[in-house]
């Protein structure tokens, strides 16, 4: 499954800590829909939430 966290959601809705969850996040170099930069942003966003 592919996806991303839109910027407006990050600012508009609070997200609870996710440190208790196991998350697998990947991206692909040949993905025509979601570029790798979106995967990197998602990973950074989730890591920040994991630490809270």
N, CA, C and O atoms as CSV, one atom per row, in Angstrom:
chain,resi,resn,atom,element,x,y,z
A,1,UNK,N,N,0.844,-1.167,0.000
A,1,UNK,CA,C,0.000,0.000,0.000
A,1,UNK,C,C,0.894,1.236,0.000
A,1,UNK,O,O,1.868,1.311,0.750
A,2,UNK,N,N,0.564,2.168,-0.819
A,2,UNK,CA,C,1.280,3.429,-0.895
A,2,UNK,C,C,0.443,4.526,-0.276
A,2,UNK,O,O,-0.781,4.426,-0.196
A,3,UNK,N,N,1.098,5.541,0.147
A,3,UNK,CA,C,0.376,6.678,0.680
A,3,UNK,C,C,1.322,7.726,1.213
A,3,UNK,O,O,2.541,7.557,1.209
A,4,UNK,N,N,0.740,8.796,1.667
A,4,UNK,CA,C,1.537,9.856,2.247
A,4,UNK,C,C,0.678,10.628,3.226
A,4,UNK,O,O,-0.547,10.510,3.222
A,5,UNK,N,N,1.326,11.420,4.066
A,5,UNK,CA,C,0.629,12.256,5.029
A,5,UNK,C,C,0.668,13.676,4.475
A,5,UNK,O,O,1.724,14.308,4.488
A,6,UNK,N,N,-0.459,14.190,3.990
A,6,UNK,CA,C,-0.473,15.547,3.438
A,6,UNK,C,C,-0.103,16.584,4.492
A,6,UNK,O,O,-0.403,16.417,5.674
A,7,UNK,N,N,0.545,17.643,4.057
A,7,UNK,CA,C,0.993,18.686,4.982
A,7,UNK,C,C,-0.164,19.276,5.791
A,7,UNK,O,O,-0.006,19.548,6.981
A,8,UNK,N,N,-1.320,19.475,5.161
A,8,UNK,CA,C,-2.425,20.090,5.903
A,8,UNK,C,C,-2.903,19.201,7.046
A,8,UNK,O,O,-3.405,19.714,8.046
A,9,UNK,N,N,-2.760,17.884,6.926
A,9,UNK,CA,C,-3.151,16.999,8.019
A,9,UNK,C,C,-2.175,17.079,9.180
A,9,UNK,O,O,-2.571,16.992,10.342
A,10,UNK,N,N,-0.906,17.243,8.863
A,10,UNK,CA,C,0.107,17.337,9.920
A,10,UNK,C,C,-0.149,18.536,10.813
A,10,UNK,O,O,0.062,18.473,12.024
A,11,UNK,N,N,-0.602,19.626,10.217
A,11,UNK,CA,C,-0.829,20.859,10.978
A,11,UNK,C,C,-2.210,20.902,11.624
A,11,UNK,O,O,-2.372,21.473,12.703
A,12,UNK,N,N,-3.189,20.312,10.983
A,12,UNK,CA,C,-4.573,20.466,11.409
A,12,UNK,C,C,-5.011,19.471,12.483
A,12,UNK,O,O,-5.811,19.815,13.353
A,13,UNK,N,N,-4.502,18.257,12.431
A,13,UNK,CA,C,-4.967,17.212,13.340
A,13,UNK,C,C,-3.834,16.718,14.226
A,13,UNK,O,O,-2.777,16.336,13.723
A,14,UNK,N,N,-4.041,16.721,15.530
A,14,UNK,CA,C,-3.002,16.193,16.422
A,14,UNK,C,C,-2.892,14.672,16.273
A,14,UNK,O,O,-3.891,13.978,16.084
A,15,UNK,N,N,-1.687,14.185,16.361
A,15,UNK,CA,C,-1.448,12.748,16.266
A,15,UNK,C,C,-0.878,12.281,17.596
A,15,UNK,O,O,0.044,12.887,18.143
A,16,UNK,N,N,-1.433,11.214,18.095
A,16,UNK,CA,C,-0.947,10.662,19.362
A,16,UNK,C,C,0.375,9.941,19.155
A,16,UNK,O,O,0.697,9.552,18.033
A,17,UNK,N,N,1.143,9.759,20.218
A,17,UNK,CA,C,2.413,9.026,20.097
A,17,UNK,C,C,2.188,7.632,19.514
A,17,UNK,O,O,1.170,6.994,19.785
A,18,UNK,N,N,3.131,7.173,18.724
A,18,UNK,CA,C,3.002,5.865,18.077
A,18,UNK,C,C,4.137,4.922,18.453
A,18,UNK,O,O,4.341,3.909,17.785
A,19,UNK,N,N,4.875,5.235,19.506
A,19,UNK,CA,C,6.013,4.420,19.902
A,19,UNK,C,C,5.654,2.967,20.196
A,19,UNK,O,O,6.517,2.092,20.123
A,20,UNK,N,N,4.406,2.702,20.523
A,20,UNK,CA,C,3.967,1.342,20.837
A,20,UNK,C,C,3.605,0.544,19.584
A,20,UNK,O,O,3.316,-0.649,19.680
A,21,UNK,N,N,3.615,1.181,18.416
A,21,UNK,CA,C,3.249,0.510,17.165
A,21,UNK,C,C,4.486,0.056,16.395
A,21,UNK,O,O,5.557,0.652,16.511
A,22,UNK,N,N,4.326,-0.983,15.623
A,22,UNK,CA,C,5.371,-1.443,14.708
A,22,UNK,C,C,4.963,-0.998,13.312
A,22,UNK,O,O,3.892,-1.362,12.827
A,23,UNK,N,N,5.816,-0.213,12.670
A,23,UNK,CA,C,5.487,0.348,11.362
A,23,UNK,C,C,6.533,-0.084,10.344
A,23,UNK,O,O,7.735,0.013,10.590
A,24,UNK,N,N,6.062,-0.560,9.203
A,24,UNK,CA,C,6.940,-0.846,8.075
A,24,UNK,C,C,6.669,0.215,7.026
A,24,UNK,O,O,5.543,0.346,6.545
A,25,UNK,N,N,7.694,0.968,6.672
A,25,UNK,CA,C,7.559,2.047,5.705
A,25,UNK,C,C,8.602,1.850,4.625
A,25,UNK,O,O,9.791,1.721,4.915
A,26,UNK,N,N,8.160,1.826,3.392
A,26,UNK,CA,C,9.120,1.668,2.299
A,26,UNK,C,C,8.704,2.538,1.127
A,26,UNK,O,O,7.565,2.998,1.047
A,27,UNK,N,N,9.631,2.751,0.235
A,27,UNK,CA,C,9.335,3.454,-1.003
A,27,UNK,C,C,10.169,2.812,-2.098
A,27,UNK,O,O,11.069,2.019,-1.824
A,28,UNK,N,N,9.870,3.154,-3.311
A,28,UNK,CA,C,10.593,2.545,-4.413
A,28,UNK,C,C,11.135,3.582,-5.375
A,28,UNK,O,O,10.529,4.633,-5.583
A,29,UNK,N,N,12.259,3.283,-5.946
A,29,UNK,CA,C,12.879,4.203,-6.897
A,29,UNK,C,C,12.059,4.318,-8.178
A,29,UNK,O,O,12.151,5.328,-8.876
A,30,UNK,N,N,11.266,3.313,-8.494
A,30,UNK,CA,C,10.500,3.304,-9.741
A,30,UNK,C,C,9.020,3.609,-9.537
A,30,UNK,O,O,8.216,3.362,-10.436
A,31,UNK,N,N,8.650,4.134,-8.391
A,31,UNK,CA,C,7.248,4.455,-8.121
A,31,UNK,C,C,6.865,5.705,-8.904
A,31,UNK,O,O,7.454,6.767,-8.704
A,32,UNK,N,N,5.895,5.586,-9.783
A,32,UNK,CA,C,5.477,6.715,-10.620
A,32,UNK,C,C,4.482,7.640,-9.935
A,32,UNK,O,O,4.220,8.737,-10.427
A,33,UNK,N,N,3.925,7.214,-8.808
A,33,UNK,CA,C,2.895,8.004,-8.147
A,33,UNK,C,C,3.468,8.794,-6.970
A,33,UNK,O,O,3.231,9.996,-6.852
A,34,UNK,N,N,4.215,8.124,-6.112
A,34,UNK,CA,C,4.780,8.778,-4.931
A,34,UNK,C,C,6.304,8.776,-5.026
A,34,UNK,O,O,6.923,7.719,-4.897
A,35,UNK,N,N,6.911,9.922,-5.247
A,35,UNK,CA,C,8.372,9.966,-5.330
A,35,UNK,C,C,9.028,9.651,-3.991
A,35,UNK,O,O,8.384,9.720,-2.944
A,36,UNK,N,N,10.293,9.310,-4.031
A,36,UNK,CA,C,11.029,8.919,-2.815
A,36,UNK,C,C,11.010,10.003,-1.750
A,36,UNK,O,O,11.018,9.692,-0.559
A,37,UNK,N,N,10.987,11.256,-2.147
A,37,UNK,CA,C,10.990,12.341,-1.167
A,37,UNK,C,C,9.769,12.272,-0.255
A,37,UNK,O,O,9.864,12.617,0.923
A,38,UNK,N,N,8.647,11.840,-0.767
A,38,UNK,CA,C,7.449,11.690,0.068
A,38,UNK,C,C,7.689,10.600,1.111
A,38,UNK,O,O,7.293,10.756,2.266
A,39,UNK,N,N,8.324,9.512,0.725
A,39,UNK,CA,C,8.653,8.462,1.685
A,39,UNK,C,C,9.584,8.957,2.778
A,39,UNK,O,O,9.424,8.605,3.947
A,40,UNK,N,N,10.549,9.769,2.398
A,40,UNK,CA,C,11.478,10.332,3.396
A,40,UNK,C,C,10.750,11.262,4.358
A,40,UNK,O,O,11.011,11.244,5.561
A,41,UNK,N,N,9.843,12.070,3.835
A,41,UNK,CA,C,9.072,12.973,4.700
A,41,UNK,C,C,8.168,12.185,5.639
A,41,UNK,O,O,8.042,12.531,6.814
A,42,UNK,N,N,7.537,11.126,5.130
A,42,UNK,CA,C,6.698,10.288,5.989
A,42,UNK,C,C,7.515,9.669,7.114
A,42,UNK,O,O,7.082,9.659,8.266
A,43,UNK,N,N,8.691,9.156,6.786
A,43,UNK,CA,C,9.546,8.539,7.798
A,43,UNK,C,C,9.935,9.552,8.868
A,43,UNK,O,O,9.885,9.240,10.057
A,44,UNK,N,N,10.320,10.755,8.465
A,44,UNK,CA,C,10.697,11.788,9.433
A,44,UNK,C,C,9.516,12.167,10.316
A,44,UNK,O,O,9.676,12.347,11.523
A,45,UNK,N,N,8.338,12.288,9.726
A,45,UNK,CA,C,7.135,12.626,10.480
A,45,UNK,C,C,6.805,11.560,11.511
A,45,UNK,O,O,6.505,11.880,12.661
A,46,UNK,N,N,6.857,10.295,11.107
A,46,UNK,CA,C,6.530,9.201,12.029
A,46,UNK,C,C,7.578,9.054,13.122
A,46,UNK,O,O,7.235,8.752,14.265
A,47,UNK,N,N,8.846,9.263,12.792
A,47,UNK,CA,C,9.890,9.189,13.832
A,47,UNK,C,C,9.693,10.258,14.874
A,47,UNK,O,O,9.916,10.018,16.061
A,48,UNK,N,N,9.277,11.443,14.448
A,48,UNK,CA,C,9.026,12.522,15.386
A,48,UNK,C,C,7.880,12.146,16.320
A,48,UNK,O,O,7.933,12.432,17.516
A,49,UNK,N,N,6.846,11.509,15.781
A,49,UNK,CA,C,5.696,11.111,16.601
A,49,UNK,C,C,6.052,9.950,17.527
A,49,UNK,O,O,5.487,9.823,18.613
A,50,UNK,N,N,6.973,9.119,17.105
A,50,UNK,CA,C,7.389,7.981,17.922
A,50,UNK,C,C,8.056,8.447,19.209
A,50,UNK,O,O,7.929,7.798,20.247
A,51,UNK,N,N,8.756,9.555,19.144
A,51,UNK,CA,C,9.538,10.028,20.285
A,51,UNK,C,C,8.709,10.774,21.315
A,51,UNK,O,O,9.162,10.968,22.443
A,52,UNK,N,N,7.517,11.194,20.955
A,52,UNK,CA,C,6.693,11.967,21.901
A,52,UNK,C,C,5.981,11.090,22.870
A,52,UNK,O,O,5.250,11.584,23.728
